[in-house]
């Protein structure tokens, strides 16, 4: 439902970023979450970090890759 509402503004933002060779700073921030490797957690070494980056960042990355490889 939301896709139709945000498609045009997001397209404009991404196209401007590409034109200006600019990647928004806010899209570079990732949230790092520790995910347990084993059932019984004894120390920090039983976790591995997983980074969660903003969705527009991944979309931007995929669109640029598509343009570079297909077009």
mmCIF file of the N, C-alpha and C atoms, coordinates in Angstrom:
data_MODEL
# 
_entry.id   MODEL 
# 
loop_
_atom_site.group_PDB 
_atom_site.id 
_atom_site.type_symbol 
_atom_site.label_atom_id 
_atom_site.label_alt_id 
_atom_site.label_comp_id 
_atom_site.label_asym_id 
_atom_site.label_entity_id 
_atom_site.label_seq_id 
_atom_site.pdbx_PDB_ins_code 
_atom_site.Cartn_x 
_atom_site.Cartn_y 
_atom_site.Cartn_z 
_atom_site.occupancy 
_atom_site.B_iso_or_equiv 
_atom_site.pdbx_formal_charge 
_atom_site.auth_seq_id 
_atom_site.auth_comp_id 
_atom_site.auth_asym_id 
_atom_site.auth_atom_id 
_atom_site.pdbx_PDB_model_num 
ATOM 1   N N  . UNK A 1 1  ? 0.818  -1.201  0.000   1.00 0.00 ? 1  UNK A N  1 
ATOM 2   C CA . UNK A 1 1  ? 0.000  0.000   0.000   1.00 0.00 ? 1  UNK A CA 1 
ATOM 3   C C  . UNK A 1 1  ? 0.861  1.264   0.000   1.00 0.00 ? 1  UNK A C  1 
ATOM 4   N N  . UNK A 1 2  ? 1.931  1.223   0.742   1.00 0.00 ? 2  UNK A N  1 
ATOM 5   C CA . UNK A 1 2  ? 2.788  2.403   0.889   1.00 0.00 ? 2  UNK A CA 1 
ATOM 6   C C  . UNK A 1 2  ? 3.618  2.651   -0.368  1.00 0.00 ? 2  UNK A C  1 
ATOM 7   N N  . UNK A 1 3  ? 3.909  1.599   -1.119  1.00 0.00 ? 3  UNK A N  1 
ATOM 8   C CA . UNK A 1 3  ? 4.792  1.712   -2.282  1.00 0.00 ? 3  UNK A CA 1 
ATOM 9   C C  . UNK A 1 3  ? 4.340  2.795   -3.259  1.00 0.00 ? 3  UNK A C  1 
ATOM 10  N N  . UNK A 1 4  ? 3.054  2.859   -3.520  1.00 0.00 ? 4  UNK A N  1 
ATOM 11  C CA . UNK A 1 4  ? 2.548  3.865   -4.462  1.00 0.00 ? 4  UNK A CA 1 
ATOM 12  C C  . UNK A 1 4  ? 2.770  5.285   -3.945  1.00 0.00 ? 4  UNK A C  1 
ATOM 13  N N  . UNK A 1 5  ? 2.690  5.462   -2.644  1.00 0.00 ? 5  UNK A N  1 
ATOM 14  C CA . UNK A 1 5  ? 2.851  6.796   -2.063  1.00 0.00 ? 5  UNK A CA 1 
ATOM 15  C C  . UNK A 1 5  ? 4.296  7.268   -2.032  1.00 0.00 ? 5  UNK A C  1 
ATOM 16  N N  . UNK A 1 6  ? 5.220  6.338   -1.835  1.00 0.00 ? 6  UNK A N  1 
ATOM 17  C CA . UNK A 1 6  ? 6.618  6.761   -1.688  1.00 0.00 ? 6  UNK A CA 1 
ATOM 18  C C  . UNK A 1 6  ? 7.465  6.562   -2.943  1.00 0.00 ? 6  UNK A C  1 
ATOM 19  N N  . UNK A 1 7  ? 6.919  5.899   -3.956  1.00 0.00 ? 7  UNK A N  1 
ATOM 20  C CA . UNK A 1 7  ? 7.703  5.600   -5.158  1.00 0.00 ? 7  UNK A CA 1 
ATOM 21  C C  . UNK A 1 7  ? 8.239  6.867   -5.833  1.00 0.00 ? 7  UNK A C  1 
ATOM 22  N N  . UNK A 1 8  ? 7.389  7.849   -6.082  1.00 0.00 ? 8  UNK A N  1 
ATOM 23  C CA . UNK A 1 8  ? 7.840  9.062   -6.774  1.00 0.00 ? 8  UNK A CA 1 
ATOM 24  C C  . UNK A 1 8  ? 8.843  9.874   -5.946  1.00 0.00 ? 8  UNK A C  1 
ATOM 25  N N  . UNK A 1 9  ? 8.559  10.156  -4.663  1.00 0.00 ? 9  UNK A N  1 
ATOM 26  C CA . UNK A 1 9  ? 9.557  10.917  -3.883  1.00 0.00 ? 9  UNK A CA 1 
ATOM 27  C C  . UNK A 1 9  ? 10.878 10.174  -3.733  1.00 0.00 ? 9  UNK A C  1 
ATOM 28  N N  . UNK A 1 10 ? 10.821 8.861   -3.530  1.00 0.00 ? 10 UNK A N  1 
ATOM 29  C CA . UNK A 1 10 ? 12.055 8.085   -3.385  1.00 0.00 ? 10 UNK A CA 1 
ATOM 30  C C  . UNK A 1 10 ? 12.834 8.041   -4.689  1.00 0.00 ? 10 UNK A C  1 
ATOM 31  N N  . UNK A 1 11 ? 12.137 7.944   -5.802  1.00 0.00 ? 11 UNK A N  1 
ATOM 32  C CA . UNK A 1 11 ? 12.795 7.982   -7.116  1.00 0.00 ? 11 UNK A CA 1 
ATOM 33  C C  . UNK A 1 11 ? 13.509 9.311   -7.314  1.00 0.00 ? 11 UNK A C  1 
ATOM 34  N N  . UNK A 1 12 ? 12.862 10.404  -6.949  1.00 0.00 ? 12 UNK A N  1 
ATOM 35  C CA . UNK A 1 12 ? 13.472 11.733  -7.069  1.00 0.00 ? 12 UNK A CA 1 
ATOM 36  C C  . UNK A 1 12 ? 14.718 11.834  -6.198  1.00 0.00 ? 12 UNK A C  1 
ATOM 37  N N  . UNK A 1 13 ? 14.628 11.363  -4.964  1.00 0.00 ? 13 UNK A N  1 
ATOM 38  C CA . UNK A 1 13 ? 15.780 11.418  -4.049  1.00 0.00 ? 13 UNK A CA 1 
ATOM 39  C C  . UNK A 1 13 ? 16.945 10.601  -4.600  1.00 0.00 ? 13 UNK A C  1 
ATOM 40  N N  . UNK A 1 14 ? 16.677 9.386   -5.035  1.00 0.00 ? 14 UNK A N  1 
ATOM 41  C CA . UNK A 1 14 ? 17.751 8.517   -5.532  1.00 0.00 ? 14 UNK A CA 1 
ATOM 42  C C  . UNK A 1 14 ? 18.348 9.075   -6.817  1.00 0.00 ? 14 UNK A C  1 
ATOM 43  N N  . UNK A 1 15 ? 17.525 9.574   -7.720  1.00 0.00 ? 15 UNK A N  1 
ATOM 44  C CA . UNK A 1 15 ? 18.060 10.160  -8.960  1.00 0.00 ? 15 UNK A CA 1 
ATOM 45  C C  . UNK A 1 15 ? 18.932 11.382  -8.666  1.00 0.00 ? 15 UNK A C  1 
ATOM 46  N N  . UNK A 1 16 ? 18.516 12.221  -7.710  1.00 0.00 ? 16 UNK A N  1 
ATOM 47  C CA . UNK A 1 16 ? 19.335 13.377  -7.323  1.00 0.00 ? 16 UNK A CA 1 
ATOM 48  C C  . UNK A 1 16 ? 20.656 12.943  -6.701  1.00 0.00 ? 16 UNK A C  1 
ATOM 49  N N  . UNK A 1 17 ? 20.618 11.910  -5.885  1.00 0.00 ? 17 UNK A N  1 
ATOM 50  C CA . UNK A 1 17 ? 21.856 11.394  -5.291  1.00 0.00 ? 17 UNK A CA 1 
ATOM 51  C C  . UNK A 1 17 ? 22.821 10.912  -6.362  1.00 0.00 ? 17 UNK A C  1 
ATOM 52  N N  . UNK A 1 18 ? 22.297 10.212  -7.353  1.00 0.00 ? 18 UNK A N  1 
ATOM 53  C CA . UNK A 1 18 ? 23.145 9.710   -8.438  1.00 0.00 ? 18 UNK A CA 1 
ATOM 54  C C  . UNK A 1 18 ? 23.704 10.878  -9.248  1.00 0.00 ? 18 UNK A C  1 
ATOM 55  N N  . UNK A 1 19 ? 22.851 11.841  -9.589  1.00 0.00 ? 19 UNK A N  1 
ATOM 56  C CA . UNK A 1 19 ? 23.297 13.000  -10.368 1.00 0.00 ? 19 UNK A CA 1 
ATOM 57  C C  . UNK A 1 19 ? 24.380 13.797  -9.651  1.00 0.00 ? 19 UNK A C  1 
ATOM 58  N N  . UNK A 1 20 ? 24.235 13.936  -8.333  1.00 0.00 ? 20 UNK A N  1 
ATOM 59  C CA . UNK A 1 20 ? 25.158 14.769  -7.547  1.00 0.00 ? 20 UNK A CA 1 
ATOM 60  C C  . UNK A 1 20 ? 26.299 13.963  -6.926  1.00 0.00 ? 20 UNK A C  1 
ATOM 61  N N  . UNK A 1 21 ? 26.379 12.659  -7.239  1.00 0.00 ? 21 UNK A N  1 
ATOM 62  C CA . UNK A 1 21 ? 27.417 11.792  -6.663  1.00 0.00 ? 21 UNK A CA 1 
ATOM 63  C C  . UNK A 1 21 ? 27.419 11.896  -5.139  1.00 0.00 ? 21 UNK A C  1 
ATOM 64  N N  . UNK A 1 22 ? 26.241 11.821  -4.553  1.00 0.00 ? 22 UNK A N  1 
ATOM 65  C CA . UNK A 1 22 ? 26.103 12.009  -3.117  1.00 0.00 ? 22 UNK A CA 1 
ATOM 66  C C  . UNK A 1 22 ? 25.295 10.854  -2.525  1.00 0.00 ? 22 UNK A C  1 
ATOM 67  N N  . UNK A 1 23 ? 25.831 10.277  -1.464  1.00 0.00 ? 23 UNK A N  1 
ATOM 68  C CA . UNK A 1 23 ? 25.124 9.229   -0.742  1.00 0.00 ? 23 UNK A CA 1 
ATOM 69  C C  . UNK A 1 23 ? 24.778 9.796   0.629   1.00 0.00 ? 23 UNK A C  1 
ATOM 70  N N  . UNK A 1 24 ? 23.506 9.902   0.989   1.00 0.00 ? 24 UNK A N  1 
ATOM 71  C CA . UNK A 1 24 ? 23.114 10.543  2.250   1.00 0.00 ? 24 UNK A CA 1 
ATOM 72  C C  . UNK A 1 24 ? 23.787 9.917   3.476   1.00 0.00 ? 24 UNK A C  1 
ATOM 73  N N  . UNK A 1 25 ? 24.310 10.766  4.346   1.00 0.00 ? 25 UNK A N  1 
ATOM 74  C CA . UNK A 1 25 ? 24.998 10.310  5.557   1.00 0.00 ? 25 UNK A CA 1 
ATOM 75  C C  . UNK A 1 25 ? 24.089 9.420   6.412   1.00 0.00 ? 25 UNK A C  1 
ATOM 76  N N  . UNK A 1 26 ? 22.830 9.774   6.526   1.00 0.00 ? 26 UNK A N  1 
ATOM 77  C CA . UNK A 1 26 ? 21.907 8.997   7.363   1.00 0.00 ? 26 UNK A CA 1 
ATOM 78  C C  . UNK A 1 26 ? 21.751 7.567   6.854   1.00 0.00 ? 26 UNK A C  1 
ATOM 79  N N  . UNK A 1 27 ? 21.959 7.355   5.573   1.00 0.00 ? 27 UNK A N  1 
ATOM 80  C CA . UNK A 1 27 ? 21.834 6.021   5.008   1.00 0.00 ? 27 UNK A CA 1 
ATOM 81  C C  . UNK A 1 27 ? 23.066 5.171   5.276   1.00 0.00 ? 27 UNK A C  1 
ATOM 82  N N  . UNK A 1 28 ? 24.133 5.788   5.759   1.00 0.00 ? 28 UNK A N  1 
ATOM 83  C CA . UNK A 1 28 ? 25.373 5.059   6.051   1.00 0.00 ? 28 UNK A CA 1 
ATOM 84  C C  . UNK A 1 28 ? 25.368 4.465   7.449   1.00 0.00 ? 28 UNK A C  1 
ATOM 85  N N  . UNK A 1 29 ? 24.476 4.912   8.305   1.00 0.00 ? 29 UNK A N  1 
ATOM 86  C CA . UNK A 1 29 ? 24.421 4.420   9.677   1.00 0.00 ? 29 UNK A CA 1 
ATOM 87  C C  . UNK A 1 29 ? 23.754 3.050   9.720   1.00 0.00 ? 29 UNK A C  1 
ATOM 88  N N  . UNK A 1 30 ? 24.380 2.153   10.445  1.00 0.00 ? 30 UNK A N  1 
ATOM 89  C CA . UNK A 1 30 ? 23.813 0.816   10.613  1.00 0.00 ? 30 UNK A CA 1 
ATOM 90  C C  . UNK A 1 30 ? 23.612 0.537   12.096  1.00 0.00 ? 30 UNK A C  1 
ATOM 91  N N  . UNK A 1 31 ? 22.614 -0.230  12.390  1.00 0.00 ? 31 UNK A N  1 
ATOM 92  C CA . UNK A 1 31 ? 22.407 -0.678  13.770  1.00 0.00 ? 31 UNK A CA 1 
ATOM 93  C C  . UNK A 1 31 ? 23.014 -2.073  13.885  1.00 0.00 ? 31 UNK A C  1 
ATOM 94  N N  . UNK A 1 32 ? 23.905 -2.243  14.816  1.00 0.00 ? 32 UNK A N  1 
ATOM 95  C CA . UNK A 1 32 ? 24.568 -3.526  15.008  1.00 0.00 ? 32 UNK A CA 1 
ATOM 96  C C  . UNK A 1 32 ? 23.848 -4.276  16.125  1.00 0.00 ? 32 UNK A C  1 
ATOM 97  N N  . UNK A 1 33 ? 23.416 -5.486  15.836  1.00 0.00 ? 33 UNK A N  1 
ATOM 98  C CA . UNK A 1 33 ? 22.707 -6.304  16.817  1.00 0.00 ? 33 UNK A CA 1 
ATOM 99  C C  . UNK A 1 33 ? 23.463 -7.607  17.039  1.00 0.00 ? 33 UNK A C  1 
ATOM 100 N N  . UNK A 1 34 ? 23.725 -7.962  18.300  1.00 0.00 ? 34 UNK A N  1 
ATOM 101 C CA . UNK A 1 34 ? 24.386 -9.246  18.562  1.00 0.00 ? 34 UNK A CA 1 
ATOM 102 C C  . UNK A 1 34 ? 23.398 -10.402 18.417  1.00 0.00 ? 34 UNK A C  1 
ATOM 103 N N  . UNK A 1 35 ? 23.774 -11.396 17.665  1.00 0.00 ? 35 UNK A N  1 
ATOM 104 C CA . UNK A 1 35 ? 22.937 -12.575 17.457  1.00 0.00 ? 35 UNK A CA 1 
ATOM 105 C C  . UNK A 1 35 ? 23.673 -13.774 18.061  1.00 0.00 ? 35 UNK A C  1 
ATOM 106 N N  . UNK A 1 36 ? 23.017 -14.559 18.924  1.00 0.00 ? 36 UNK A N  1 
ATOM 107 C CA . UNK A 1 36 ? 23.705 -15.696 19.549  1.00 0.00 ? 36 UNK A CA 1 
ATOM 108 C C  . UNK A 1 36 ? 24.072 -16.782 18.541  1.00 0.00 ? 36 UNK A C  1 
ATOM 109 N N  . UNK A 1 37 ? 25.264 -17.360 18.716  1.00 0.00 ? 37 UNK A N  1 
ATOM 110 C CA . UNK A 1 37 ? 25.728 -18.454 17.870  1.00 0.00 ? 37 UNK A CA 1 
ATOM 111 C C  . UNK A 1 37 ? 25.298 -19.805 18.420  1.00 0.00 ? 37 UNK A C  1 
ATOM 112 N N  . UNK A 1 38 ? 25.170 -19.899 19.723  1.00 0.00 ? 38 UNK A N  1 
ATOM 113 C CA . UNK A 1 38 ? 24.861 -21.174 20.369  1.00 0.00 ? 38 UNK A CA 1 
ATOM 114 C C  . UNK A 1 38 ? 23.687 -21.000 21.338  1.00 0.00 ? 38 UNK A C  1 
ATOM 115 N N  . UNK A 1 39 ? 23.165 -22.100 21.805  1.00 0.00 ? 39 UNK A N  1 
ATOM 116 C CA . UNK A 1 39 ? 22.021 -22.048 22.722  1.00 0.00 ? 39 UNK A CA 1 
ATOM 117 C C  . UNK A 1 39 ? 22.396 -21.507 24.098  1.00 0.00 ? 39 UNK A C  1 
ATOM 118 N N  . UNK A 1 40 ? 23.507 -21.945 24.643  1.00 0.00 ? 40 UNK A N  1 
ATOM 119 C CA . UNK A 1 40 ? 23.923 -21.495 25.968  1.00 0.00 ? 40 UNK A CA 1 
ATOM 120 C C  . UNK A 1 40 ? 25.001 -20.424 25.823  1.00 0.00 ? 40 UNK A C  1 
ATOM 121 N N  . UNK A 1 41 ? 24.664 -19.215 26.239  1.00 0.00 ? 41 UNK A N  1 
ATOM 122 C CA . UNK A 1 41 ? 25.569 -18.088 26.064  1.00 0.00 ? 41 UNK A CA 1 
ATOM 123 C C  . UNK A 1 41 ? 26.425 -17.907 27.315  1.00 0.00 ? 41 UNK A C  1 
ATOM 124 N N  . UNK A 1 42 ? 27.753 -17.946 27.122  1.00 0.00 ? 42 UNK A N  1 
ATOM 125 C CA . UNK A 1 42 ? 28.655 -17.813 28.257  1.00 0.00 ? 42 UNK A CA 1 
ATOM 126 C C  . UNK A 1 42 ? 29.489 -16.539 28.185  1.00 0.00 ? 42 UNK A C  1 
ATOM 127 N N  . UNK A 1 43 ? 29.770 -16.071 27.011  1.00 0.00 ? 43 UNK A N  1 
ATOM 128 C CA . UNK A 1 43 ? 30.591 -14.868 26.883  1.00 0.00 ? 43 UNK A CA 1 
ATOM 129 C C  . UNK A 1 43 ? 30.291 -14.176 25.556  1.00 0.00 ? 43 UNK A C  1 
ATOM 130 N N  . UNK A 1 44 ? 30.946 -13.040 25.358  1.00 0.00 ? 44 UNK A N  1 
ATOM 131 C CA . UNK A 1 44 ? 30.738 -12.249 24.131  1.00 0.00 ? 44 UNK A CA 1 
ATOM 132 C C  . UNK A 1 44 ? 31.128 -13.022 22.881  1.00 0.00 ? 44 UNK A C  1 
ATOM 133 N N  . UNK A 1 45 ? 32.048 -13.957 23.005  1.00 0.00 ? 45 UNK A N  1 
ATOM 134 C CA . UNK A 1 45 ? 32.488 -14.692 21.813  1.00 0.00 ? 45 UNK A CA 1 
ATOM 135 C C  . UNK A 1 45 ? 31.423 -15.650 21.289  1.00 0.00 ? 45 UNK A C  1 
ATOM 136 N N  . UNK A 1 46 ? 30.341 -15.831 22.039  1.00 0.00 ? 46 UNK A N  1 
ATOM 137 C CA . UNK A 1 46 ? 29.233 -16.664 21.585  1.00 0.00 ? 46 UNK A CA 1 
ATOM 138 C C  . UNK A 1 46 ? 28.201 -15.867 20.782  1.00 0.00 ? 46 UNK A C  1 
ATOM 139 N N  . UNK A 1 47 ? 28.532 -14.622 20.469  1.00 0.00 ? 47 UNK A N  1 
ATOM 140 C CA . UNK A 1 47 ? 27.667 -13.772 19.647  1.00 0.00 ? 47 UNK A CA 1 
ATOM 141 C C  . UNK A 1 47 ? 28.405 -13.376 18.374  1.00 0.00 ? 47 UNK A C  1 
ATOM 142 N N  . UNK A 1 48 ? 27.673 -13.148 17.317  1.00 0.00 ? 48 UNK A N  1 
ATOM 143 C CA . UNK A 1 48 ? 28.274 -12.528 16.138  1.00 0.00 ? 48 UNK A CA 1 
ATOM 144 C C  . UNK A 1 48 ? 27.429 -11.323 15.753  1.00 0.00 ? 48 UNK A C  1 
ATOM 145 N N  . UNK A 1 49 ? 28.099 -10.257 15.297  1.00 0.00 ? 49 UNK A N  1 
ATOM 146 C CA . UNK A 1 49 ? 27.357 -9.025  14.990  1.00 0.00 ? 49 UNK A CA 1 
ATOM 147 C C  . UNK A 1 49 ? 26.641 -9.096  13.644  1.00 0.00 ? 49 UNK A C  1 
ATOM 148 N N  . UNK A 1 50 ? 25.457 -8.588  13.619  1.00 0.00 ? 50 UNK A N  1 
ATOM 149 C CA . UNK A 1 50 ? 24.673 -8.449  12.392  1.00 0.00 ? 50 UNK A CA 1 
ATOM 150 C C  . UNK A 1 50 ? 24.346 -6.966  12.253  1.00 0.00 ? 50 UNK A C  1 
ATOM 151 N N  . UNK A 1 51 ? 24.633 -6.402  11.079  1.00 0.00 ? 51 UNK A N  1 
ATOM 152 C CA . UNK A 1 51 ? 24.311 -4.988  10.892  1.00 0.00 ? 51 UNK A CA 1 
ATOM 153 C C  . UNK A 1 51 ? 23.013 -4.863  10.106  1.00 0.00 ? 51 UNK A C  1 
ATOM 154 N N  . UNK A 1 52 ? 22.196 -3.944  10.537  1.00 0.00 ? 52 UNK A N  1 
ATOM 155 C CA . UNK A 1 52 ? 20.926 -3.655  9.874   1.00 0.00 ? 52 UNK A CA 1 
ATOM 156 C C  . UNK A 1 52 ? 21.034 -2.237  9.347   1.00 0.00 ? 52 UNK A C  1 
ATOM 157 N N  . UNK A 1 53 ? 21.072 -2.121  8.007   1.00 0.00 ? 53 UNK A N  1 
ATOM 158 C CA . UNK A 1 53 ? 21.199 -0.792  7.420   1.00 0.00 ? 53 UNK A CA 1 
ATOM 159 C C  . UNK A 1 53 ? 19.836 -0.321  6.929   1.00 0.00 ? 53 UNK A C  1 
ATOM 160 N N  . UNK A 1 54 ? 19.684 0.976   6.763   1.00 0.00 ? 54 UNK A N  1 
ATOM 161 C CA . UNK A 1 54 ? 18.384 1.503   6.319   1.00 0.00 ? 54 UNK A CA 1 
ATOM 162 C C  . UNK A 1 54 ? 17.966 0.944   4.955   1.00 0.00 ? 54 UNK A C  1 
ATOM 163 N N  . UNK A 1 55 ? 16.689 0.701   4.793   1.00 0.00 ? 55 UNK A N  1 
ATOM 164 C CA . UNK A 1 55 ? 16.148 0.144   3.553   1.00 0.00 ? 55 UNK A CA 1 
ATOM 165 C C  . UNK A 1 55 ? 16.455 1.006   2.328   1.00 0.00 ? 55 UNK A C  1 
ATOM 166 N N  . UNK A 1 56 ? 16.344 2.345   2.394   1.00 0.00 ? 56 UNK A N  1 
ATOM 167 C CA . UNK A 1 56 ? 16.677 3.136   1.200   1.00 0.00 ? 56 UNK A CA 1 
ATOM 168 C C  . UNK A 1 56 ? 18.120 2.914   0.743   1.00 0.00 ? 56 UNK A C  1 
ATOM 169 N N  . UNK A 1 57 ? 19.003 2.639   1.672   1.00 0.00 ? 57 UNK A N  1 
ATOM 170 C CA . UNK A 1 57 ? 20.394 2.390   1.337   1.00 0.00 ? 57 UNK A CA 1 
ATOM 171 C C  . UNK A 1 57 ? 20.525 1.143   0.457   1.00 0.00 ? 57 UNK A C  1 
ATOM 172 N N  . UNK A 1 58 ? 19.856 0.075   0.848   1.00 0.00 ? 58 UNK A N  1 
ATOM 173 C CA . UNK A 1 58 ? 19.906 -1.166  0.065   1.00 0.00 ? 58 UNK A CA 1 
ATOM 174 C C  . UNK A 1 58 ? 19.248 -0.972  -1.301  1.00 0.00 ? 58 UNK A C  1 
ATOM 175 N N  . UNK A 1 59 ? 18.151 -0.252  -1.340  1.00 0.00 ? 59 UNK A N  1 
ATOM 176 C CA . UNK A 1 59 ? 17.477 0.018   -2.600  1.00 0.00 ? 59 UNK A CA 1 
ATOM 177 C C  . UNK A 1 59 ? 18.386 0.811   -3.529  1.00 0.00 ? 59 UNK A C  1 
ATOM 178 N N  . UNK A 1 60 ? 19.014 1.846   -2.992  1.00 0.00 ? 60 UNK A N  1 
ATOM 179 C CA . UNK A 1 60 ? 19.939 2.673   -3.752  1.00 0.00 ? 60 UNK A CA 1 
ATOM 180 C C  . UNK A 1 60 ? 21.067 1.807   -4.322  1.00 0.00 ? 60 UNK A C  1 
ATOM 181 N N  . UNK A 1 61 ? 21.625 0.959   -3.483  1.00 0.00 ? 61 UNK A N  1 
ATOM 182 C CA . UNK A 1 61 ? 22.723 0.071   -3.877  1.00 0.00 ? 61 UNK A CA 1 
ATOM 183 C C  . UNK A 1 61 ? 22.300 -0.831  -5.037  1.00 0.00 ? 61 UNK A C  1 
ATOM 184 N N  . UNK A 1 62 ? 21.125 -1.424  -4.930  1.00 0.00 ? 62 UNK A N  1 
ATOM 185 C CA . UNK A 1 62 ? 20.646 -2.323  -5.979  1.00 0.00 ? 62 UNK A CA 1 
ATOM 186 C C  . UNK A 1 62 ? 20.361 -1.586  -7.284  1.00 0.00 ? 62 UNK A C  1 
ATOM 187 N N  . UNK A 1 63 ? 19.819 -0.386  -7.188  1.00 0.00 ? 63 UNK A N  1 
ATOM 188 C CA . UNK A 1 63 ? 19.537 0.388   -8.398  1.00 0.00 ? 63 UNK A CA 1 
ATOM 189 C C  . UNK A 1 63 ? 20.810 0.806   -9.110  1.00 0.00 ? 63 UNK A C  1 
ATOM 190 N N  . UNK A 1 64 ? 21.805 1.235   -8.349  1.00 0.00 ? 64 UNK A N  1 
ATOM 191 C CA . UNK A 1 64 ? 23.085 1.622   -8.961  1.00 0.00 ? 64 UNK A CA 1 
ATOM 192 C C  . UNK A 1 64 ? 23.747 0.405   -9.594  1.00 0.00 ? 64 UNK A C  1 
ATOM 193 N N  . UNK A 1 65 ? 23.739 -0.727  -8.916  1.00 0.00 ? 65 UNK A N  1 
ATOM 194 C CA . UNK A 1 65 ? 24.302 -1.963  -9.494  1.00 0.00 ? 65 UNK A CA 1 
ATOM 195 C C  . UNK A 1 65 ? 23.588 -2.307  -10.778 1.00 0.00 ? 65 UNK A C  1 
ATOM 196 N N  . UNK A 1 66 ? 22.267 -2.216  -10.777 1.00 0.00 ? 66 UNK A N  1 
ATOM 197 C CA . UNK A 1 66 ? 21.485 -2.519  -11.987 1.00 0.00 ? 66 UNK A CA 1 
ATOM 198 C C  . UNK A 1 66 ? 21.891 -1.593  -13.128 1.00 0.00 ? 66 UNK A C  1 
ATOM 199 N N  . UNK A 1 67 ? 22.000 -0.307  -12.849 1.00 0.00 ? 67 UNK A N  1 
ATOM 200 C CA . UNK A 1 67 ? 22.370 0.653   -13.892 1.00 0.00 ? 67 UNK A CA 1 
ATOM 201 C C  . UNK A 1 67 ? 23.768 0.394   -14.417 1.00 0.00 ? 67 UNK A C  1 
ATOM 202 N N  . UNK A 1 68 ? 24.670 -0.024  -13.558 1.00 0.00 ? 68 UNK A N  1 
ATOM 203 C CA . UNK A 1 68 ? 26.053 -0.245  -13.979 1.00 0.00 ? 68 UNK A CA 1 
ATOM 204 C C  . UNK A 1 68 ? 26.222 -1.536  -14.775 1.00 0.00 ? 68 UNK A C  1 
ATOM 205 N N  . UNK A 1 69 ? 25.414 -2.529  -14.478 1.00 0.00 ? 69 UNK A N  1 
ATOM 206 C CA . UNK A 1 69 ? 25.594 -3.828  -15.157 1.00 0.00 ? 69 UNK A CA 1 
ATOM 207 C C  . UNK A 1 69 ? 24.675 -4.024  -16.338 1.00 0.00 ? 69 UNK A C  1 
ATOM 208 N N  . UNK A 1 70 ? 23.504 -3.450  -16.319 1.00 0.00 ? 70 UNK A N  1 
ATOM 209 C CA . UNK A 1 70 ? 22.522 -3.678  -17.391 1.00 0.00 ? 70 UNK A CA 1 
ATOM 210 C C  . UNK A 1 70 ? 22.568 -2.575  -18.449 1.00 0.00 ? 70 UNK A C  1 
ATOM 211 N N  . UNK A 1 71 ? 22.650 -1.346  -18.020 1.00 0.00 ? 71 UNK A N  1 
ATOM 212 C CA . UNK A 1 71 ? 22.549 -0.240  -18.959 1.00 0.00 ? 71 UNK A CA 1 
ATOM 213 C C  . UNK A 1 71 ? 23.851 0.118   -19.593 1.00 0.00 ? 71 UNK A C  1 
# 
